[in-house]
Amino acid sequence: MLMNKVVTKVRRFFYHLKTDYLTASNIVEILVLIICLWSTFGAINSMSRNWQLKQKLQDKKLEAQRVSLEVDKLKLEQQYLRTDEYKELMARSKGGMMEEGETMVILPRNSEEAKNAHKEDASAQIVEKSNFEQWLDLLF
């Protein structure tokens, strides 16, 4: 008896499922919904991939521009190093050369006393003022 009730309930469930839910129009609607979701997911995936590729392209363009600017800078530096002005400057500073009529003065190195005196002067100049005193100096 209990078994007959269970079998009857199962048969009723399948009957309602078959007649109410698994109709042709419901199946078509479910298929349309699945196709829409699948195409939407594909479109979102495609847009995401395109955005990533655009970012990579932009990064590569910026890198190419940076390298181009660096090459231009090195070309200008190379041109400067070939000028007579630079050659004369290096001859004066490194080679100790001078032009006619100029005299070269060679100064002795600073003694320890001179170095220490300069450090003491610099440390004496630094005076800590309170915030209020700084505002007064600024305003008046």
Secondary structure, 3 states (H helix, E strand, C coil): CHHHHHHHHHHHHHHHHHHHHCCHHHHHHHHHHHHHHHHHHHHHHHHHHHHHHHHHHHHHHHHHHHHHHHHHHHHHHHHHHCCHHHHHHHHHHCCCCCCCCCCCCCCCCCCHHHHHHHHHHHHHHCCCCCHHHHHHHHHC
